[in-house]
Amino acid sequence: MPTTRIAIIGAGSWGTALAIVLAPRFERIRLWVREQDLAARITATRVNDIFLPGFELPSNVEPHCDLKCALEDAVIVIGVMPSRFARSLYTAMVPDLKPAMQFVSATKGLEKGTLLRMSQVAREVISPSFPPRIAVLSGPTFAREVARGEPTALVISSEDTELAGSIQHAFSGPTFRLYTNDDPVGVEIAAALKNVIAIAAGVCQGLGLGSNAIAALITRGLAELSRLAVSMGGKPRTLAGLAGLGDLVLTCTGDLSRNRTVGIELAKGRKISEIVSSMTMIAEGVETTAAAVDLARKYNVDLPITQQMASIFQNRQSPRDAIRDLMERSLKTE
């Protein structure tokens, strides 16, 4: 077992699953938990009963509510917080961060207002203290399947190829395989927008539309997120890989997808505010939609599916009318 110690900042389902799957490969993992009562229960029972019930945390995973304690002696820091909390948490961490630390951003989303990717948020916050080394972890993953030890393949992406290779070797194991990638722009834009497309896929499912519609939605959704990513400097091959097509297919078709579930509920006539307030965990696609529309405007890119989802969220369009409008758009080449 390597002597490296890591800190995982965020104890949602994904952060908890990462703690479980990485535990055999590290001496100690400190898992930062926002809720004090949850941290106490995890310490007592070894189970995250809110976000990942049914899975016992290994003995070398230590829950902490205090950021300073969680970060102490950490060599690798993994950010797995919801996107809306990323800036405030990185800001709170700054006094306890060190230049030798390696940072892994595992949050999928865009920052509202600034439209920054999550690794950009981390870099902007940390850079006044020192230039951080940051990689992005993404790919087709459901937390429960990772925690069960089912085979999973992901991408670790950074322009710093040495860092990506280091994280790849540190994290990879019998059920958890990482591929390196040098295109964090493509990886993060795909990770953010696939959640929006997954909500649209859920709408199709909820309306009782067949496999033809779902296949078309996924394919045109891939074209959509590819257009935006490439216009921002991403590489086309990234969008055809695990972080693009792979994650998109999983999120649009899997029963464990929170974003797809949101779409199914929208198709039933429920309002987005009602759906979100009833969910224990955050569906990142809801907040990403508005940011994606703003990015599309900034880069002059057409995102018809994303724009229809924004119309549904703003109560300007019913789900069925949105699908009709997509089908009745002016004809064009693929």
C-alpha positions in Angstrom: 0.0 0.0 0.0 1.4 3.4 -0.9 2.2 5.8 1.9 0.4 8.6 0.1 -2.4 10.3 2.0 -5.3 11.9 0.2 -8.1 14.2 1.1 -11.5 13.9 -0.5 -13.5 17.1 -0.2 -17.2 16.2 -0.5 -19.0 13.2 0.9 -21.9 12.9 -1.6 -22.4 9.6 -3.3 -19.4 10.1 -5.7 -17.0 11.3 -3.0 -17.9 8.4 -0.8 -17.6 5.9 -3.6 -14.1 7.3 -4.4 -13.1 6.8 -0.8 -14.2 3.2 -0.9 -12.6 2.3 -4.2 -9.3 4.1 -3.5 -8.9 3.0 0.1 -6.9 -0.2 -0.7 -4.3 1.9 -2.6 -3.6 4.6 0.1 -2.4 4.6 3.6 -5.1 7.0 4.7 -8.0 8.8 3.2 -9.7 11.7 5.0 -13.2 12.4 3.8 -14.5 15.9 4.4 -18.2 15.8 5.3 -20.2 19.1 5.4 -22.9 17.9 7.8 -21.7 17.4 11.4 -24.4 14.9 12.2 -23.7 12.8 9.1 -20.0 12.8 9.9 -20.8 11.5 13.4 -23.0 8.7 12.0 -20.4 7.7 9.4 -17.7 7.6 12.2 -20.0 5.4 14.3 -21.5 3.1 11.7 -18.9 3.4 8.8 -21.9 4.0 6.5 -23.0 7.1 4.6 -26.7 6.5 5.2 -27.8 9.6 3.3 -25.8 9.6 0.1 -24.5 6.0 -0.3 -26.4 3.7 2.0 -25.5 0.0 2.1 -21.7 0.4 1.7 -19.3 0.2 4.5 -16.3 2.5 4.5 -12.9 0.8 4.9 -11.1 1.4 8.2 -8.5 3.8 6.7 -11.2 6.2 5.6 -11.6 9.0 8.2 -14.6 11.3 8.1 -13.9 14.9 9.1 -16.0 18.1 9.3 -13.0 20.3 9.7 -11.2 21.3 6.4 -7.9 21.8 8.1 -7.9 18.3 9.6 -9.1 16.8 6.4 -6.2 18.4 4.4 -3.4 17.8 6.9 -0.5 15.9 5.3 -2.5 15.3 2.1 -0.5 14.7 -1.0 -3.5 14.5 -3.3 -6.7 16.6 -2.8 -9.8 15.5 -4.7 -12.6 18.1 -5.1 -16.0 16.3 -5.3 -18.2 19.1 -4.0 -21.3 20.3 -5.9 -20.4 23.0 -8.5 -22.3 25.7 -6.6 -20.0 25.2 -3.6 -16.7 24.9 -5.4 -15.5 28.4 -5.2 -16.4 28.9 -1.5 -14.8 25.6 -0.5 -11.6 26.1 -2.5 -11.4 29.6 -0.9 -11.8 28.1 2.6 -9.1 25.5 1.8 -6.5 28.0 0.6 -4.8 28.6 4.0 -4.1 24.8 4.4 -3.0 24.1 0.8 0.6 23.5 -0.1 2.5 23.9 -3.5 3.5 20.2 -3.4 -0.1 19.0 -3.3 -1.7 17.5 -6.4 -5.3 18.5 -7.1 -8.0 16.4 -8.8 -11.3 18.0 -9.8 -14.0 15.4 -9.9 -17.0 17.8 -10.0 -19.1 18.0 -13.2 -20.6 21.4 -13.9 -20.0 25.0 -14.7 -19.9 28.0 -12.3 -23.0 30.2 -12.6 -22.2 33.7 -13.7 -18.5 33.3 -14.5 -19.2 30.2 -16.8 -15.9 28.8 -15.6 -15.1 25.0 -15.6 -14.5 23.5 -12.2 -10.7 23.2 -12.7 -10.6 26.9 -13.7 -12.4 27.8 -10.5 -9.9 25.9 -8.5 -7.0 27.4 -10.4 -8.4 31.0 -10.1 -8.8 30.6 -6.3 -5.5 28.9 -5.5 -3.2 30.7 -8.0 -2.6 33.9 -5.9 -0.9 31.6 -3.3 0.9 29.3 -5.7 0.5 27.8 -9.2 -1.5 24.6 -8.6 -1.1 21.3 -10.4 -4.6 20.3 -11.4 -6.1 17.2 -13.2 -9.7 16.4 -14.0 -11.3 13.1 -13.3 -14.4 12.2 -15.4 -16.1 9.4 -17.3 -19.1 7.1 -17.2 -19.6 6.3 -13.6 -22.4 5.6 -11.2 -21.3 5.8 -7.6 -23.1 2.7 -6.5 -21.5 0.5 -9.2 -18.0 1.9 -8.4 -18.6 1.2 -4.7 -19.7 -2.4 -5.5 -16.4 -3.0 -7.2 -17.9 -3.3 -10.7 -15.4 -2.6 -13.6 -15.2 1.1 -14.4 -13.0 3.1 -16.8 -12.4 6.8 -16.6 -10.2 9.6 -17.9 -7.7 11.6 -15.9 -7.0 14.8 -17.9 -4.5 17.5 -17.6 -2.2 19.6 -19.8 0.4 18.5 -17.2 1.0 15.0 -18.6 3.4 14.1 -15.8 0.6 14.8 -13.3 -2.0 12.9 -15.3 0.3 9.9 -15.4 1.1 10.1 -11.7 -2.6 10.1 -10.8 -3.3 7.3 -13.3 -0.8 5.0 -11.6 -1.9 6.0 -8.1 -5.7 5.5 -8.6 -5.9 2.6 -11.1 -6.6 -0.9 -9.7 -8.4 -4.2 -10.5 -11.8 -2.6 -11.0 -10.9 1.1 -11.5 -9.0 1.8 -14.8 -7.8 5.3 -15.7 -6.8 6.6 -19.1 -4.7 9.8 -19.4 -5.9 12.7 -21.6 -4.4 16.1 -22.3 -7.7 17.9 -23.0 -9.3 19.2 -19.8 -11.4 21.6 -21.8 -13.1 18.9 -23.8 -13.4 16.6 -20.8 -15.1 19.2 -18.6 -17.4 20.6 -21.2 -18.6 17.1 -22.1 -19.0 16.3 -18.4 -21.1 19.4 -17.8 -23.3 19.3 -20.9 -24.0 15.6 -20.9 -26.1 16.2 -17.7 -28.3 18.6 -19.6 -28.8 16.1 -22.5 -29.6 13.4 -19.9 -32.5 15.5 -18.6 -33.8 15.7 -22.2 -33.4 12.0 -22.5 -35.5 11.6 -19.4 -38.2 13.8 -20.9 -38.3 11.5 -23.9 -38.6 8.5 -21.6 -41.2 10.1 -19.5 -43.3 11.0 -22.5 -43.3 7.3 -23.6 -41.2 7.9 -26.7 -39.4 4.9 -28.2 -35.9 3.9 -28.8 -35.7 5.9 -32.0 -36.2 9.1 -30.2 -33.7 8.3 -27.4 -31.0 7.3 -30.0 -31.6 10.5 -32.0 -31.5 12.6 -28.8 -28.1 11.0 -27.7 -26.6 11.4 -31.1 -27.6 15.0 -31.6 -26.7 15.7 -28.0 -23.2 14.4 -28.7 -23.0 16.8 -31.7 -24.2 19.6 -29.5 -21.7 19.2 -26.7 -18.9 18.6 -29.3 -19.7 21.9 -31.1 -19.3 23.8 -27.9 -16.2 22.0 -26.6 -14.4 22.3 -29.9 -15.3 26.0 -30.2 -13.7 26.5 -26.7 -10.5 24.7 -27.7 -11.4 21.1 -26.9 -10.3 18.2 -29.1 -12.8 16.2 -31.2 -11.3 12.8 -30.2 -12.1 13.6 -26.5 -15.8 13.8 -27.3 -15.7 10.3 -28.9 -14.1 8.8 -25.8 -15.1 7.9 -22.2 -15.6 11.4 -21.0 -17.7 12.3 -24.0 -19.8 9.6 -25.7 -19.2 7.1 -22.8 -20.5 9.4 -20.1 -23.3 10.7 -22.3 -24.7 7.2 -23.1 -24.5 6.1 -19.4 -26.2 9.3 -18.1 -29.0 9.3 -20.7 -29.9 5.6 -20.4 -29.0 4.4 -16.9 -31.7 4.1 -14.2 -29.3 5.5 -11.6 -29.0 8.8 -13.4 -30.3 11.7 -11.3 -30.5 14.0 -14.3 -32.5 11.5 -16.4 -34.8 11.1 -13.4 -35.4 14.9 -13.4 -36.5 14.7 -17.1 -38.9 11.8 -16.4 -40.5 13.9 -13.7 -40.7 17.0 -15.9 -42.6 14.9 -18.5 -45.2 14.1 -15.8 -45.9 17.8 -15.6 -44.0 18.6 -12.4 -42.2 22.0 -12.1 -38.4 22.0 -11.9 -38.4 23.7 -8.5 -40.6 21.0 -7.0 -38.5 18.2 -8.5 -35.2 19.7 -7.2 -36.5 20.4 -3.7 -37.7 16.8 -3.4 -34.2 15.4 -4.2 -31.6 14.4 -1.6 -28.8 14.7 -4.1 -28.0 17.5 -6.7 -28.7 17.0 -10.4 -26.0 19.1 -11.8 -27.7 19.4 -15.2 -30.3 21.8 -13.8 -27.9 24.5 -12.9 -25.6 23.8 -15.9 -28.4 24.5 -18.4 -28.4 28.3 -18.0 -24.6 28.5 -18.0 -24.4 26.4 -21.1 -26.9 28.7 -22.9 -24.7 31.7 -21.9 -21.6 29.9 -23.2 -23.3 29.1 -26.5 -24.2 32.7 -26.9 -20.6 33.7 -26.0 -19.0 31.3 -28.6 -21.8 31.7 -31.1 -22.7 28.0 -31.0 -26.1 26.5 -31.7 -27.3 24.3 -28.8 -31.0 23.5 -29.6 -31.5 20.7 -27.1 -30.0 22.7 -24.3 -32.0 25.8 -25.3 -35.2 23.8 -25.2 -34.4 22.5 -21.7 -33.9 26.1 -20.6 -37.3 27.0 -22.0 -38.9 24.1 -20.0 -37.1 25.2 -16.8 -38.4 28.8 -17.3 -41.9 27.5 -17.9 -41.9 29.0 -21.4 -42.4 25.6 -23.0 -44.0 22.2 -22.1 -41.8 19.1 -22.5 -44.0 17.8 -25.4 -43.9 21.1 -27.2 -40.1 21.3 -26.8 -39.7 17.9 -28.5 -42.1 19.1 -31.3 -40.0 22.2 -31.8 -36.8 20.3 -32.0 -38.3 18.0 -34.7 -39.7 21.0 -36.7 -36.5 23.0 -36.8 -35.3 23.9 -40.3 -33.8 21.0 -42.2 -30.0 20.8 -42.6 -27.1 18.5 -43.2 -25.8 16.3 -40.4 
